[in-house]
């Protein structure tokens, strides 16, 4: 999942210190709307409030996207 956050995010700074891989793929946006439009989600570390809203909306969408199926009762093979 692609994540956007603040430049001073502790999680991102730790990833940068681990090696060049993270920094190589880091992308910068002019604003939050641009990041969302590009398919990124908010960081759960530095943007807790926005992440909470995103997560709640995702869970709501997942629940509403599921078909309403009734569970049928298991019936062993019946002999007619």
Biopython code that builds the backbone (N, CA, C, O; Angstrom):
import numpy as np
from Bio.PDB.StructureBuilder import StructureBuilder

atoms = [
    (1, "UNK", "N", (0.846, -1.175, 0.000)),
    (1, "UNK", "CA", (0.000, 0.000, 0.000)),
    (1, "UNK", "C", (0.885, 1.229, 0.000)),
    (1, "UNK", "O", (1.892, 1.277, 0.706)),
    (2, "UNK", "N", (0.518, 2.204, -0.777)),
    (2, "UNK", "CA", (1.254, 3.463, -0.853)),
    (2, "UNK", "C", (0.762, 4.383, 0.258)),
    (2, "UNK", "O", (-0.444, 4.538, 0.453)),
    (3, "UNK", "N", (1.694, 4.994, 0.986)),
    (3, "UNK", "CA", (1.371, 5.794, 2.158)),
    (3, "UNK", "C", (1.915, 7.212, 1.995)),
    (3, "UNK", "O", (3.029, 7.400, 1.506)),
    (4, "UNK", "N", (1.131, 8.206, 2.406)),
    (4, "UNK", "CA", (1.648, 9.573, 2.436)),
    (4, "UNK", "C", (1.683, 10.055, 3.878)),
    (4, "UNK", "O", (0.898, 9.609, 4.715)),
    (5, "UNK", "N", (2.603, 10.970, 4.155)),
    (5, "UNK", "CA", (2.741, 11.490, 5.508)),
    (5, "UNK", "C", (3.550, 12.769, 5.525)),
    (5, "UNK", "O", (3.871, 13.334, 4.480)),
    (6, "UNK", "N", (3.874, 13.216, 6.720)),
    (6, "UNK", "CA", (4.638, 14.445, 6.899)),
    (6, "UNK", "C", (6.121, 14.178, 6.644)),
    (6, "UNK", "O", (6.583, 13.045, 6.773)),
    (7, "UNK", "N", (6.849, 15.205, 6.287)),
    (7, "UNK", "CA", (8.285, 15.067, 6.037)),
    (7, "UNK", "C", (9.050, 14.690, 7.292)),
    (7, "UNK", "O", (10.101, 14.055, 7.209)),
    (8, "UNK", "N", (8.533, 15.074, 8.462)),
    (8, "UNK", "CA", (9.218, 14.769, 9.721)),
    (8, "UNK", "C", (8.663, 13.524, 10.414)),
    (8, "UNK", "O", (8.848, 13.359, 11.619)),
    (9, "UNK", "N", (8.000, 12.664, 9.685)),
    (9, "UNK", "CA", (7.400, 11.450, 10.246)),
    (9, "UNK", "C", (8.499, 10.548, 10.833)),
    (9, "UNK", "O", (9.449, 10.208, 10.129)),
    (10, "UNK", "N", (8.382, 10.158, 12.110)),
    (10, "UNK", "CA", (9.389, 9.292, 12.724)),
    (10, "UNK", "C", (9.550, 7.957, 12.004)),
    (10, "UNK", "O", (10.659, 7.433, 11.901)),
    (11, "UNK", "N", (8.459, 7.415, 11.513)),
    (11, "UNK", "CA", (8.511, 6.129, 10.820)),
    (11, "UNK", "C", (9.300, 6.247, 9.513)),
    (11, "UNK", "O", (10.131, 5.392, 9.207)),
    (12, "UNK", "N", (9.037, 7.302, 8.751)),
    (12, "UNK", "CA", (9.751, 7.515, 7.491)),
    (12, "UNK", "C", (11.232, 7.792, 7.748)),
    (12, "UNK", "O", (12.093, 7.303, 7.017)),
    (13, "UNK", "N", (11.525, 8.571, 8.779)),
    (13, "UNK", "CA", (12.929, 8.874, 9.092)),
    (13, "UNK", "C", (13.697, 7.620, 9.488)),
    (13, "UNK", "O", (14.870, 7.482, 9.142)),
    (14, "UNK", "N", (13.045, 6.694, 10.217)),
    (14, "UNK", "CA", (13.683, 5.414, 10.559)),
    (14, "UNK", "C", (13.953, 4.597, 9.297)),
    (14, "UNK", "O", (15.017, 3.993, 9.159)),
    (15, "UNK", "N", (12.989, 4.579, 8.382)),
    (15, "UNK", "CA", (13.162, 3.820, 7.138)),
    (15, "UNK", "C", (14.299, 4.392, 6.302)),
    (15, "UNK", "O", (15.046, 3.640, 5.677)),
    (16, "UNK", "N", (14.436, 5.707, 6.283)),
    (16, "UNK", "CA", (15.519, 6.343, 5.526)),
    (16, "UNK", "C", (16.873, 5.957, 6.120)),
    (16, "UNK", "O", (17.827, 5.718, 5.381)),
    (17, "UNK", "N", (16.961, 5.896, 7.444)),
    (17, "UNK", "CA", (18.229, 5.541, 8.107)),
    (17, "UNK", "C", (18.631, 4.093, 7.836)),
    (17, "UNK", "O", (19.817, 3.768, 7.880)),
    (18, "UNK", "N", (17.659, 3.216, 7.555)),
    (18, "UNK", "CA", (17.967, 1.795, 7.320)),
    (18, "UNK", "C", (18.670, 1.564, 5.990)),
    (18, "UNK", "O", (19.337, 0.544, 5.817)),
    (19, "UNK", "N", (18.537, 2.477, 5.066)),
    (19, "UNK", "CA", (19.191, 2.289, 3.782)),
    (19, "UNK", "C", (18.534, 3.085, 2.681)),
    (19, "UNK", "O", (17.498, 3.712, 2.898)),
    (20, "UNK", "N", (19.121, 3.068, 1.507)),
    (20, "UNK", "CA", (18.654, 3.916, 0.406)),
    (20, "UNK", "C", (17.373, 3.442, -0.290)),
    (20, "UNK", "O", (16.797, 4.188, -1.082)),
    (21, "UNK", "N", (16.930, 2.243, -0.015)),
    (21, "UNK", "CA", (15.773, 1.696, -0.730)),
    (21, "UNK", "C", (14.528, 2.547, -0.538)),
    (21, "UNK", "O", (13.849, 2.875, -1.511)),
    (22, "UNK", "N", (14.217, 2.909, 0.701)),
    (22, "UNK", "CA", (13.012, 3.700, 0.971)),
    (22, "UNK", "C", (13.080, 5.060, 0.283)),
    (22, "UNK", "O", (12.131, 5.472, -0.384)),
    (23, "UNK", "N", (14.196, 5.749, 0.445)),
    (23, "UNK", "CA", (14.351, 7.094, -0.117)),
    (23, "UNK", "C", (14.258, 7.080, -1.640)),
    (23, "UNK", "O", (13.789, 8.047, -2.241)),
    (24, "UNK", "N", (14.693, 6.012, -2.253)),
    (24, "UNK", "CA", (14.664, 5.908, -3.715)),
    (24, "UNK", "C", (13.233, 5.932, -4.249)),
    (24, "UNK", "O", (12.985, 6.462, -5.332)),
    (25, "UNK", "N", (12.299, 5.367, -3.504)),
    (25, "UNK", "CA", (10.916, 5.274, -3.972)),
    (25, "UNK", "C", (9.992, 6.306, -3.329)),
    (25, "UNK", "O", (8.777, 6.261, -3.521)),
    (26, "UNK", "N", (10.557, 7.219, -2.580)),
    (26, "UNK", "CA", (9.769, 8.240, -1.903)),
    (26, "UNK", "C", (9.216, 9.225, -2.927)),
    (26, "UNK", "O", (9.925, 9.640, -3.844)),
    (27, "UNK", "N", (7.955, 9.596, -2.767)),
    (27, "UNK", "CA", (7.270, 10.500, -3.684)),
    (27, "UNK", "C", (6.780, 11.698, -2.889)),
    (27, "UNK", "O", (6.364, 11.547, -1.740)),
    (28, "UNK", "N", (6.820, 12.876, -3.475)),
    (28, "UNK", "CA", (6.359, 14.087, -2.799)),
    (28, "UNK", "C", (5.160, 14.665, -3.534)),
    (28, "UNK", "O", (5.104, 14.650, -4.764)),
    (29, "UNK", "N", (4.198, 15.176, -2.763)),
    (29, "UNK", "CA", (2.985, 15.765, -3.317)),
    (29, "UNK", "C", (2.849, 17.199, -2.837)),
    (29, "UNK", "O", (3.356, 17.558, -1.775)),
    (30, "UNK", "N", (2.165, 18.013, -3.620)),
    (30, "UNK", "CA", (1.935, 19.411, -3.257)),
    (30, "UNK", "C", (0.957, 19.526, -2.098)),
    (30, "UNK", "O", (1.069, 20.420, -1.260)),
    (31, "UNK", "N", (-0.006, 18.607, -2.063)),
    (31, "UNK", "CA", (-1.002, 18.651, -0.996)),
    (31, "UNK", "C", (-1.603, 17.265, -0.770)),
    (31, "UNK", "O", (-1.355, 16.323, -1.523)),
    (32, "UNK", "N", (-2.395, 17.177, 0.284)),
    (32, "UNK", "CA", (-3.002, 15.901, 0.676)),
    (32, "UNK", "C", (-3.971, 15.386, -0.388)),
    (32, "UNK", "O", (-4.034, 14.182, -0.638)),
    (33, "UNK", "N", (-4.715, 16.275, -1.002)),
    (33, "UNK", "CA", (-5.682, 15.866, -2.030)),
    (33, "UNK", "C", (-4.988, 15.183, -3.205)),
    (33, "UNK", "O", (-5.512, 14.217, -3.760)),
    (34, "UNK", "N", (-3.828, 15.672, -3.581)),
    (34, "UNK", "CA", (-3.071, 15.058, -4.680)),
    (34, "UNK", "C", (-2.613, 13.654, -4.314)),
    (34, "UNK", "O", (-2.650, 12.748, -5.146)),
    (35, "UNK", "N", (-2.184, 13.474, -3.076)),
    (35, "UNK", "CA", (-1.747, 12.152, -2.623)),
    (35, "UNK", "C", (-2.910, 11.163, -2.640)),
    (35, "UNK", "O", (-2.758, 10.026, -3.086)),
    (36, "UNK", "N", (-4.060, 11.596, -2.157)),
    (36, "UNK", "CA", (-5.245, 10.729, -2.140)),
    (36, "UNK", "C", (-5.660, 10.376, -3.560)),
    (36, "UNK", "O", (-5.984, 9.224, -3.851)),
    (37, "UNK", "N", (-5.649, 11.374, -4.444)),
    (37, "UNK", "CA", (-6.024, 11.133, -5.847)),
    (37, "UNK", "C", (-5.071, 10.144, -6.517)),
    (37, "UNK", "O", (-5.465, 9.423, -7.433)),
    (38, "UNK", "N", (-3.825, 10.113, -6.062)),
    (38, "UNK", "CA", (-2.834, 9.188, -6.635)),
    (38, "UNK", "C", (-2.923, 7.798, -6.020)),
    (38, "UNK", "O", (-2.156, 6.909, -6.390)),
    (39, "UNK", "N", (-3.854, 7.596, -5.081)),
    (39, "UNK", "CA", (-4.056, 6.266, -4.509)),
    (39, "UNK", "C", (-3.283, 5.996, -3.237)),
    (39, "UNK", "O", (-3.143, 4.839, -2.841)),
    (40, "UNK", "N", (-2.776, 7.029, -2.586)),
    (40, "UNK", "CA", (-2.040, 6.867, -1.336)),
    (40, "UNK", "C", (-2.991, 6.975, -0.153)),
    (40, "UNK", "O", (-4.040, 7.613, -0.247)),
    (41, "UNK", "N", (-2.623, 6.351, 0.959)),
    (41, "UNK", "CA", (-3.401, 6.450, 2.193)),
    (41, "UNK", "C", (-2.588, 7.196, 3.240)),
    (41, "UNK", "O", (-1.365, 7.267, 3.128)),
    (42, "UNK", "N", (-3.247, 7.759, 4.265)),
    (42, "UNK", "CA", (-2.504, 8.490, 5.303)),
    (42, "UNK", "C", (-1.657, 7.558, 6.170)),
    (42, "UNK", "O", (-2.017, 6.402, 6.394)),
    (43, "UNK", "N", (-0.531, 8.079, 6.652)),
    (43, "UNK", "CA", (0.350, 7.338, 7.546)),
    (43, "UNK", "C", (-0.318, 7.192, 8.909)),
    (43, "UNK", "O", (-0.893, 8.150, 9.426)),
    (44, "UNK", "N", (-0.246, 6.018, 9.481)),
    (44, "UNK", "CA", (-0.841, 5.771, 10.791)),
    (44, "UNK", "C", (-0.004, 6.310, 11.932)),
    (44, "UNK", "O", (-0.479, 6.358, 13.067)),
    (45, "UNK", "N", (1.227, 6.717, 11.667)),
    (45, "UNK", "CA", (2.111, 7.230, 12.717)),
    (45, "UNK", "C", (1.994, 8.748, 12.823)),
    (45, "UNK", "O", (1.687, 9.267, 13.896)),
    (46, "UNK", "N", (2.230, 9.457, 11.737)),
    (46, "UNK", "CA", (2.274, 10.919, 11.799)),
    (46, "UNK", "C", (0.942, 11.589, 11.460)),
    (46, "UNK", "O", (0.796, 12.796, 11.651)),
    (47, "UNK", "N", (-0.015, 10.834, 10.969)),
    (47, "UNK", "CA", (-1.316, 11.412, 10.600)),
    (47, "UNK", "C", (-2.437, 10.555, 11.179)),
    (47, "UNK", "O", (-3.301, 10.068, 10.450)),
    (48, "UNK", "N", (-2.410, 10.379, 12.479)),
    (48, "UNK", "CA", (-3.354, 9.465, 13.152)),
    (48, "UNK", "C", (-4.818, 9.778, 12.879)),
    (48, "UNK", "O", (-5.598, 8.866, 12.603)),
    (49, "UNK", "N", (-5.203, 11.041, 12.948)),
    (49, "UNK", "CA", (-6.611, 11.404, 12.749)),
    (49, "UNK", "C", (-7.068, 11.068, 11.331)),
    (49, "UNK", "O", (-8.122, 10.459, 11.143)),
    (50, "UNK", "N", (-6.276, 11.464, 10.333)),
    (50, "UNK", "CA", (-6.629, 11.178, 8.937)),
    (50, "UNK", "C", (-6.628, 9.676, 8.680)),
    (50, "UNK", "O", (-7.473, 9.165, 7.945)),
    (51, "UNK", "N", (-5.669, 8.966, 9.296)),
    (51, "UNK", "CA", (-5.610, 7.508, 9.142)),
    (51, "UNK", "C", (-6.849, 6.853, 9.752)),
    (51, "UNK", "O", (-7.418, 5.932, 9.166)),
    (52, "UNK", "N", (-7.264, 7.326, 10.920)),
    (52, "UNK", "CA", (-8.467, 6.777, 11.564)),
    (52, "UNK", "C", (-9.699, 6.942, 10.693)),
    (52, "UNK", "O", (-10.508, 6.022, 10.571)),
    (53, "UNK", "N", (-9.843, 8.119, 10.083)),
    (53, "UNK", "CA", (-10.982, 8.358, 9.182)),
    (53, "UNK", "C", (-10.906, 7.457, 7.961)),
    (53, "UNK", "O", (-11.912, 6.893, 7.530)),
    (54, "UNK", "N", (-9.691, 7.323, 7.400)),
    (54, "UNK", "CA", (-9.507, 6.474, 6.227)),
    (54, "UNK", "C", (-9.861, 5.023, 6.546)),
    (54, "UNK", "O", (-10.541, 4.349, 5.772)),
    (55, "UNK", "N", (-9.389, 4.559, 7.695)),
    (55, "UNK", "CA", (-9.620, 3.170, 8.093)),
    (55, "UNK", "C", (-11.107, 2.901, 8.337)),
    (55, "UNK", "O", (-11.627, 1.862, 7.932)),
    (56, "UNK", "N", (-11.787, 3.838, 8.999)),
    (56, "UNK", "CA", (-13.220, 3.682, 9.253)),
    (56, "UNK", "C", (-14.003, 3.651, 7.941)),
    (56, "UNK", "O", (-14.922, 2.847, 7.785)),
    (57, "UNK", "N", (-13.648, 4.511, 7.013)),
    (57, "UNK", "CA", (-14.325, 4.536, 5.715)),
    (57, "UNK", "C", (-14.072, 3.247, 4.948)),
    (57, "UNK", "O", (-14.971, 2.721, 4.292)),
    (58, "UNK", "N", (-12.848, 2.739, 5.031)),
    (58, "UNK", "CA", (-12.521, 1.488, 4.331)),
    (58, "UNK", "C", (-13.318, 0.325, 4.905)),
    (58, "UNK", "O", (-13.850, -0.497, 4.159)),
    (59, "UNK", "N", (-13.400, 0.256, 6.230)),
    (59, "UNK", "CA", (-14.165, -0.819, 6.858)),
    (59, "UNK", "C", (-15.639, -0.723, 6.499)),
    (59, "UNK", "O", (-16.289, -1.740, 6.256)),
    (60, "UNK", "N", (-16.170, 0.496, 6.464)),
    (60, "UNK", "CA", (-17.575, 0.699, 6.103)),
    (60, "UNK", "C", (-17.817, 0.241, 4.663)),
    (60, "UNK", "O", (-18.814, -0.420, 4.372)),
    (61, "UNK", "N", (-16.891, 0.599, 3.766)),
    (61, "UNK", "CA", (-17.025, 0.197, 2.358)),
    (61, "UNK", "C", (-16.916, -1.305, 2.199)),
    (61, "UNK", "O", (-17.642, -1.894, 1.399)),
    (62, "UNK", "N", (-16.019, -1.938, 2.949)),
    (62, "UNK", "CA", (-15.872, -3.393, 2.855)),
    (62, "UNK", "C", (-17.121, -4.106, 3.343)),
    (62, "UNK", "O", (-17.525, -5.116, 2.767)),
    (63, "UNK", "N", (-17.740, -3.588, 4.404)),
    (63, "UNK", "CA", (-18.951, -4.210, 4.923)),
    (63, "UNK", "C", (-20.110, -4.045, 3.953)),
    (63, "UNK", "O", (-20.891, -4.977, 3.757)),
    (64, "UNK", "N", (-20.231, -2.870, 3.343)),
    (64, "UNK", "CA", (-21.341, -2.637, 2.430)),
    (64, "UNK", "C", (-21.136, -3.330, 1.089)),
    (64, "UNK", "O", (-22.101, -3.566, 0.362)),
    (65, "UNK", "N", (-19.892, -3.659, 0.753)),
    (65, "UNK", "CA", (-19.607, -4.321, -0.521)),
    (65, "UNK", "C", (-19.884, -5.821, -0.466)),
    (65, "UNK", "O", (-20.015, -6.468, -1.505)),
    (66, "UNK", "N", (-19.971, -6.368, 0.725)),
    (66, "UNK", "CA", (-20.216, -7.809, 0.846)),
    (66, "UNK", "C", (-21.664, -8.132, 0.501)),
    (66, "UNK", "O", (-22.580, -7.423, 0.917)),
    (67, "UNK", "N", (-21.867, -9.190, -0.251)),
    (67, "UNK", "CA", (-23.245, -9.574, -0.555)),
    (67, "UNK", "C", (-23.934, -10.110, 0.701)),
    (67, "UNK", "O", (-23.303, -10.735, 1.553)),
    (68, "UNK", "N", (-25.211, -9.858, 0.795)),
    (68, "UNK", "CA", (-25.976, -10.332, 1.942)),
    (68, "UNK", "C", (-26.431, -11.764, 1.655)),
    (68, "UNK", "O", (-27.481, -11.984, 1.052)),
    (69, "UNK", "N", (-25.641, -12.715, 2.088)),
    (69, "UNK", "CA", (-25.967, -14.119, 1.831)),
    (69, "UNK", "C", (-26.422, -14.782, 3.124)),
    (69, "UNK", "O", (-25.860, -14.563, 4.197)),
    (70, "UNK", "N", (-27.439, -15.583, 2.985)),
    (70, "UNK", "CA", (-27.914, -16.338, 4.133)),
    (70, "UNK", "C", (-27.123, -17.631, 4.224)),
    (70, "UNK", "O", (-26.870, -18.296, 3.219)),
    (71, "UNK", "N", (-26.739, -17.974, 5.433)),
    (71, "UNK", "CA", (-26.051, -19.244, 5.607)),
    (71, "UNK", "C", (-27.096, -20.346, 5.584)),
    (71, "UNK", "O", (-28.108, -20.280, 6.281)),
    (72, "UNK", "N", (-26.838, -21.341, 4.783)),
    (72, "UNK", "CA", (-27.780, -22.447, 4.744)),
    (72, "UNK", "C", (-27.368, -23.496, 5.774)),
    (72, "UNK", "O", (-26.195, -23.613, 6.130)),
    (73, "UNK", "N", (-28.322, -24.229, 6.227)),
    (73, "UNK", "CA", (-28.051, -25.278, 7.191)),
    (73, "UNK", "C", (-27.504, -26.490, 6.454)),
    (73, "UNK", "O", (-27.968, -26.836, 5.368)),
    (74, "UNK", "N", (-26.530, -27.116, 7.048)),
    (74, "UNK", "CA", (-25.959, -28.297, 6.427)),
    (74, "UNK", "C", (-26.959, -29.434, 6.542)),
    (74, "UNK", "O", (-27.476, -29.728, 7.620)),
    (75, "UNK", "N", (-27.214, -30.057, 5.420)),
    (75, "UNK", "CA", (-28.097, -31.220, 5.422)),
    (75, "UNK", "C", (-27.357, -32.362, 4.757)),
    (75, "UNK", "O", (-26.978, -32.262, 3.591)),
    (76, "UNK", "N", (-27.151, -33.434, 5.479)),
    (76, "UNK", "CA", (-26.477, -34.580, 4.855)),
    (76, "UNK", "C", (-27.310, -35.142, 3.708)),
    (76, "UNK", "O", (-28.495, -34.833, 3.586)),
    (77, "UNK", "N", (-26.699, -35.953, 2.882)),
    (77, "UNK", "CA", (-27.424, -36.540, 1.753)),
    (77, "UNK", "C", (-28.674, -37.265, 2.241)),
    (77, "UNK", "O", (-28.622, -38.175, 3.068)),
    (78, "UNK", "N", (-29.782, -36.822, 1.696)),
    (78, "UNK", "CA", (-31.049, -37.453, 2.072)),
    (78, "UNK", "C", (-31.417, -38.505, 1.036)),
    (78, "UNK", "O", (-31.173, -38.329, -0.158)),
    (79, "UNK", "N", (-31.999, -39.587, 1.499)),
    (79, "UNK", "CA", (-32.494, -40.595, 0.584)),
    (79, "UNK", "C", (-33.968, -40.343, 0.383)),
    (79, "UNK", "O", (-34.722, -40.206, 1.347)),
    (80, "UNK", "N", (-34.375, -40.283, -0.858)),
    (80, "UNK", "CA", (-35.779, -40.009, -1.147)),
    (80, "UNK", "C", (-36.594, -41.244, -1.185)),
    (80, "UNK", "O", (-37.802, -41.179, -1.418)),
]
sb = StructureBuilder()
sb.init_structure("model")
sb.init_model(0)
sb.init_chain("A")
sb.init_seg("    ")
for serial, (resi, resn, name, xyz) in enumerate(atoms, 1):
    if name == "N":
        sb.init_residue(resn, " ", resi, " ")
    sb.init_atom(name, np.array(xyz, "f"), 0.0, 1.0, " ", f" {name:<3s}", serial, name[0])
structure = sb.get_structure()
